[in-house]
Amino acid sequence: MSATAHLARFIATSSWTDVPDSVRHDAKRSLLNWLGCAIGGSNAPSVDLAIESLATFSGPAQATVINRGRRFDVATTAVVNGVASSVLDFDDTHLQTVIHPSVPVASATLALAEHLAVPGDVLLHAFTLGVEAACKVGNAVSPEHYAGGWHVTSTCGVIGAAAACARLLKLDEMQAACAIGMAASQSAGLSEMLGSPTRMFNMGHAARSGFMAAWYASKGITSSTRALEAPRGFGNAFTTRSDWSALTDTLGVTWEIAANAFKPYPCGIVVHPVIDGCLLLRERHAIAPGDIERVEVTVNPAVQVIMSNPEPADGMRSKVSAEHCIAVAMAQGAAGVQQFTDAVVHDPEVSGLRRRARLLCSDTMAKDAAAVCVVMKDGIRHEAFIEHAKGSAEVPLTDRELEDKFRSLVAHGRHGGDAGRIIDMVQGLETVTDAGALARA
């Protein structure tokens, strides 16, 4: 059976009873993290621009924009919630592929689920299948696909969004294969856009395009049913190497959502072990920023490629600046939402420390590890090695830490509701009769 057909069958025939309890719990963690990010980012200027740009063309009010009191058609809502949930760069990460799967998948799934008024367990199942589809496809084309310049969250996320929506629409195997095909044909997004607002729109558009692919298929529009593996299909067009056994041999056997990680810091995940090391040394040795000669960090080369940017122009670009992450950790003892603002970027103490940060690359350094050395003006060297970053698969955020993150994001988004009530709703989602209540909450 081809990869496309295999995935289509999985989408159409999967049973919620086949999903282990631990995986269901992981799905709720991912959904809660996504919802917190959407609330936290809901008032960002990029969200205002998305609403202003799309409202003129929106259709009937079918779904709710998170924390904005606005309702648009499903496709528009998916875009706006995709932008909101990614704008803080605080979203989840499938570490093997560096896909942020919940942004495109949940943004499409919740909007359509609200429109269809499906129960909570149906939403959760569809969301779980969508994350699996996005990440399994990502496994099959990684790491060459991302290295080629593609924004993997949007290029693979569109397929995940289509899979989730296909499940909500109860598509059969042939229709699901066509939805995959149309999603693959709409796959797009360049990693050049990281650090610009287009990054968020890449992900929002993936949510919308995935929904539309499933909707088209539900109306009888067909596509190639070999879209993933065909000679001129997704794999061969988008990468120099693909291994579809990474999908066909593992669907329903291993669950990628169980490997989904959650960020403790709202910035590029490859620099998180560096932040951990800087915060550890600052606290352990009571380091004063003015006494620092320089900070040397030895990292995986991916940090240099993705996040070497000693002079970010603004808060958004500071999220993809390793030097800025080092500077705020050492200067302010924190790397939260408030440390990635325009004001902090232009703070003299922070900008001075950025210029004293040095990135040293080692091919032997794991992506979630880093060696940090703070050289003081008196010649003393303080060193720390972080084997696994906080939030990684080896050092995951606990349920309590994830709930605390959610509460902080609710506060940042100036949400007027009860964060605890929303947490309880997500945890008890199988008993919710109308999944749209989650969006409206």
C-alpha atoms as one frame of an Amber mdcrd trajectory, in Angstrom:
protein
   0.000   0.000   0.000   1.322   3.437  -0.935   2.123   6.052   1.686  -0.827
   8.211   0.631  -3.255   5.283   0.738  -1.840   4.104   4.053  -2.319   7.527
   5.625  -5.811   7.880   4.138  -6.878   4.537   5.591  -5.499   5.498   8.982
  -7.472   8.751   8.937 -10.716   7.117   7.815 -10.667   4.009   9.983  -8.880
   4.982  13.206 -10.939   4.389  16.331 -10.706   6.544  19.433 -10.672   3.368
  21.482  -7.408   2.400  19.740  -5.677   5.516  21.084  -3.914   4.715  24.384
  -4.867   6.724  27.467  -1.340   8.142  27.698  -1.594   9.448  24.129  -4.982
  11.010  24.870  -3.361  12.799  27.795  -0.521  13.989  25.541  -3.109  15.305
  23.067  -4.788  17.328  25.807  -1.415  18.770  26.828  -0.758  19.833  23.237
  -4.211  21.340  22.868  -3.929  23.247  26.151  -0.526  24.645  25.164  -1.903
  25.715  21.774  -4.919  27.377  23.347  -2.713  29.268  25.794  -0.510  30.479
  22.953  -3.592  31.587  21.000  -4.952  33.527  23.978  -1.548  35.011  24.795
  -0.965  36.149  21.219  -4.537  37.187  20.461  -3.947  40.930  20.876  -0.717
  41.131  18.897  -0.504  43.629  16.006  -0.163  40.774  13.506  -3.542  39.439
  14.624  -5.082  42.892  14.189  -3.670  43.015  10.673  -4.944  39.528   9.888
  -8.459  40.432  10.997  -8.370  43.762   9.170  -7.116  42.117   5.985  -9.491
  39.159   5.951 -12.712  40.487   7.474 -13.714  42.213   4.228 -13.820  38.882
   2.421 -15.104  36.669   5.221 -18.254  34.643   4.815 -20.878  33.805   7.478
 -20.048  33.701  11.180 -19.234  30.023  11.747 -16.356  29.927  14.214 -14.818
  32.003  16.988 -11.545  33.910  16.920  -9.855  33.094  20.222 -10.171  35.865
  22.832 -11.372  38.482  20.350 -15.163  38.234  20.461 -15.241  37.990  16.657
 -16.721  35.243  14.482 -15.902  34.564  10.852 -16.179  31.673   8.434 -14.164
  28.555   9.218 -11.375  29.307   6.735 -10.811  32.865   7.974 -10.971  31.833
  11.627  -8.367  29.147  10.979  -5.969  31.734   9.559  -6.442  34.236  12.382
  -6.125  31.650  15.154  -3.068  30.250  13.389  -1.436  33.673  13.437  -2.404
  34.283  17.072  -1.116  30.941  18.318   2.257  31.312  16.611   3.019  35.013
  17.072   4.719  34.597  20.470   6.917  31.730  19.209   5.806  29.820  22.310
   4.164  26.927  20.477   4.848  23.211  20.728   7.678  21.454  18.891   8.018
  17.948  17.503  11.733  17.786  18.176  12.698  15.246  15.504  11.377  17.435
  12.688  11.130  20.867  14.390   7.490  21.008  13.284   5.149  23.064  15.483
   2.187  20.810  14.692  -0.599  22.207  16.843  -0.650  25.624  15.168  -1.941
  24.534  11.738  -3.751  21.435  12.996  -5.607  22.870  16.001  -6.380  26.162
  14.249  -8.222  24.321  11.494  -9.680  21.573  13.676 -11.255  23.745  16.369
 -12.785  26.128  13.825 -14.398  23.297  11.866 -15.387  21.414  15.027 -17.215
  24.503  16.298 -19.057  24.878  12.998 -20.064  21.205  12.993 -20.878  21.229
  16.743 -19.113  17.908  17.304 -18.472  16.500  20.788 -15.161  17.040  22.532
 -13.877  13.495  22.056 -14.398  13.796  18.294 -12.386  17.020  18.262  -9.594
  15.456  20.319  -9.409  12.369  18.088  -9.278  14.441  14.895  -6.614  16.698
  16.393  -4.510  13.681  17.412  -4.728  12.198  13.910  -3.802  15.531  12.339
  -0.688  15.881  14.481   0.267  12.313  13.555  -0.132  13.023   9.847   1.940
  16.210   9.930   4.758  14.689  11.971   4.867  11.319  10.180   5.156  13.117
   6.840   7.836  15.300   8.425   9.737  12.223   9.605   9.697  10.850   6.058
  11.341  13.942   4.527  13.598  15.139   7.365  16.123  16.596   7.684  16.706
  17.320   3.980  13.342  19.031   3.489  13.978  21.714   6.121  17.604  22.072
   5.039  16.337  22.907   1.552  14.700  26.082   2.862  11.126  24.896   3.421
   9.182  26.068   6.467   8.377  22.559   7.635   5.540  23.540   9.979   3.511
  24.931   7.116   4.590  22.485   4.398   3.782  19.420   6.515   1.236  21.132
   8.735  -1.150  21.635   5.831  -1.321  17.855   5.434  -1.964  17.465   9.150
  -4.747  20.051   9.045  -6.312  18.266   6.082  -6.142  14.930   7.899  -7.840
  16.303  11.009 -10.573  18.024   9.026 -11.072  14.919   6.869 -11.769  13.006
  10.057 -14.254  15.616  11.304 -16.027  15.485   7.932 -16.151  11.661   8.098
 -14.417  11.199   4.746 -13.900   7.666   3.449 -10.498   6.361   2.389 -10.717
   7.630  -1.195 -11.914  11.063  -0.125  -9.215  11.246   2.550  -6.576  10.376
  -0.063  -7.887  13.205  -2.248  -7.774  15.586   0.710  -4.136  14.617   1.292
  -3.439  15.169  -2.383  -4.980  18.629  -2.470  -3.200  19.573   0.748   0.134
  18.380  -0.641  -0.492  20.411  -3.773  -1.043  23.527  -1.620   2.004  22.895
   0.559   4.124  26.043   0.832   6.252  28.190   3.114   9.878  29.351   3.125
  12.104  29.328   6.189  13.520  32.631   4.932  10.389  34.126   6.513  11.418
  33.175  10.060  11.759  36.399  12.015   9.120  38.196   9.970   5.307  38.314
  10.299   5.021  36.084   7.238   6.166  33.189   9.439   2.822  33.313  11.281
   0.846  33.672   8.090   2.623  30.627   6.654   1.125  28.615   9.503  -2.279
  30.264   9.384  -2.528  29.642   5.658  -1.542  26.006   6.206  -4.514  25.677
   8.569  -6.881  27.223   6.047  -5.542  25.286   3.066  -5.747  22.013   4.980
  -9.364  22.682   5.879 -10.190  23.640   2.301  -8.526  20.487   0.959 -10.750
  18.315   3.168 -13.816  20.406   2.339 -13.178  20.112  -1.400 -12.802  16.347
  -1.035 -16.076  16.150   0.890 -17.797  17.803  -2.071 -16.435  15.252  -4.544
 -13.396  17.072  -5.916 -10.653  14.534  -6.599  -6.890  14.597  -6.847  -4.006
  12.208  -7.356  -4.172   9.464  -4.763  -0.370   9.075  -4.871   0.423  12.645
  -3.868   3.070  11.840  -1.282   5.161   9.176  -3.002   4.623   9.667  -6.760
   7.662  10.562  -8.940   6.341  14.105  -9.194   4.660  14.084  -5.801   5.390
  15.769  -2.497   8.446  13.738  -1.498  10.360  14.017  -4.750   9.388  17.639
  -5.360  10.237  18.939  -1.897  13.353  17.066  -0.860  16.376  15.188  -2.116
  15.529  12.121  -0.017  12.361  10.648   1.406  11.687   7.460   3.344   7.979
   6.700   3.458   8.503   3.673   5.670   8.832   6.260   8.447   5.098   6.746
   7.899   3.776   3.408   6.691   5.547   1.271   9.303   4.647   3.378  12.322
   1.102   4.749  11.946  -0.902   3.622  14.942   2.178   1.883  16.370   4.128
   4.854  17.700   2.423   8.175  18.355   4.288  11.358  17.462   2.139  13.489
  19.738   3.788  11.650  22.635   7.103  13.166  21.473   5.680  16.680  21.268
   7.564  19.149  23.473   6.537  22.463  25.010   8.675  25.546  25.183   9.548
  27.191  28.492  10.864  30.201  26.524   9.110  32.040  23.632  11.905  31.846
  21.071  13.651  29.442  18.717  13.852  26.091  20.469  17.423  25.296  19.402
  18.757  27.973  21.752  16.836  26.779  24.829  19.759  24.812  26.344  21.856
  27.974  26.080  19.232  29.915  28.023  19.109  27.160  30.633  22.878  27.374
  31.072  22.952  31.156  31.283  20.174  31.282  33.868  21.843  28.534  35.902
  25.207  30.303  36.023  23.690  33.713  36.725  21.828  32.362  39.747  24.547
  30.022  40.981  27.278  32.664  40.984  25.190  35.837  41.470  26.684  37.238
  38.271  26.292  40.959  37.686  25.940  41.814  33.963  28.462  44.648  34.221
  31.169  42.229  35.386  30.930  40.027  32.285  33.749  40.173  29.737  32.056
  37.779  27.303  29.809  34.724  27.116  30.989  31.782  25.034  28.535  29.028
  24.146  29.297  25.798  22.303  26.240  24.627  20.411  24.985  22.424  17.629
  25.595  24.066  14.219  21.823  24.438  13.812  21.973  27.323  16.275  24.424
  29.201  14.054  22.358  28.535  10.936  18.961  29.396  12.390  19.638  31.925
  15.142  22.905  33.814  14.735  21.701  37.432  14.708  23.650  39.741  17.033
  21.709  42.874  16.028  17.984  42.031  15.776  15.954  44.975  14.557  12.960
  44.440  16.842  11.294  42.168  19.332  10.023  39.746  16.731  13.462  39.217
  15.237  14.986  38.884  18.681  13.162  35.551  18.983  15.539  34.158  16.377
  18.669  35.748  17.845  20.799  33.466  19.997  22.854  36.459  21.049  19.740
  38.226  22.339  18.663  35.131  24.257  22.075  35.013  25.937  21.941  38.730
  26.714  18.498  38.794  28.338  19.192  35.660  30.355  22.383  37.198  31.765
  21.113  40.780  32.080  17.569  40.213  33.302  17.630  36.671  34.638  14.637
  35.732  32.527  13.622  34.808  28.988   9.881  35.250  29.010   7.462  37.088
  26.770   8.565  40.473  28.149  12.206  39.859  27.204  11.396  39.756  23.481
   9.991  43.224  22.976  11.260  46.217  21.019  12.081  48.027  24.255  14.320
  45.241  25.544  16.027  44.845  22.160  17.119  48.483  22.362  18.048  48.417
  26.051  21.747  49.479  26.270  22.712  46.796  28.773  21.109  44.041  26.681
  22.548  45.283  23.387  25.989  45.548  24.975  25.839  41.940  26.170  24.686
  40.766  22.738  27.917  42.094  21.301  29.874  40.112  23.894  28.187  36.798
  23.066  30.176  34.231  21.068  28.728  31.166  19.312  31.079  28.201  18.883
  29.789  25.252  16.859  30.421  21.549  17.349  29.026  18.761  15.212  29.131
  16.492  18.258  26.842  18.715  20.329  23.246  17.486  20.430  20.522  19.927
  19.386  19.094  20.061  22.902  22.495  20.461  24.600  24.927  23.331  25.099
  28.111  24.250  26.951  28.058  27.756  28.427  31.105  29.649  29.677  30.802
  33.101  31.234  34.194  34.832  31.279  34.340  37.580  33.891  36.400  40.756
  33.634  38.624  39.524  36.451  39.456  36.401  34.428  37.272  33.957  36.369
  35.379  31.500  34.164  32.023  30.046  35.159  30.994  26.980  33.157  27.935
  24.773  32.819  26.941  21.935  30.519  23.260  21.367  29.727  22.742  17.834
  28.485  19.041  18.245  27.725  17.132  21.509  27.615  14.135  22.029  29.844
  11.057  21.188  27.801  12.836  18.474  25.824  11.645  14.882  25.676  14.124
  13.997  28.434  13.188  16.940  30.685   9.546  17.615  29.801   7.395  20.278
  31.369   5.222  18.700  34.034   1.442  19.053  33.881   1.682  21.666  36.617
   4.366  23.629  34.753   2.286  23.498  31.588  -0.766  24.746  33.471   1.308
  27.568  34.982   2.463  28.487  31.481  -1.161  28.503  30.343  -2.181  30.787
  33.195   0.643  33.210  32.404  -0.390  33.322  28.752  -4.019  33.942  29.702
  -2.852  36.861  31.828  -0.659  38.185  29.007  -3.564  37.997  26.566  -5.775
  39.945  28.966  -8.378  37.195  28.898 -11.302  38.031  31.176 -12.265  34.438
  31.893 -11.251  31.864  34.454  -8.061  30.080  33.363  -8.775  27.216  35.733
 -12.170  26.604  34.136 -10.590  26.351  30.692  -7.943  23.950  32.006 -10.700
  21.786  33.474 -12.586  21.888  30.173  -9.548  20.640  28.235  -8.807  17.935
  30.786 -12.418  16.737  30.625 -12.842  17.246  26.897 -14.278  13.758  26.339
 -17.336  14.797  28.344 -17.928  18.109  26.523 -20.951  17.792  24.246 -20.077
  20.753  21.996 -16.376  21.230  21.240 -17.065  24.788  20.107 -17.554  25.706
  23.754 -13.774  25.537  24.075 -13.322  28.293  21.494 -16.079  30.416  22.984
 -14.687  30.054  26.506
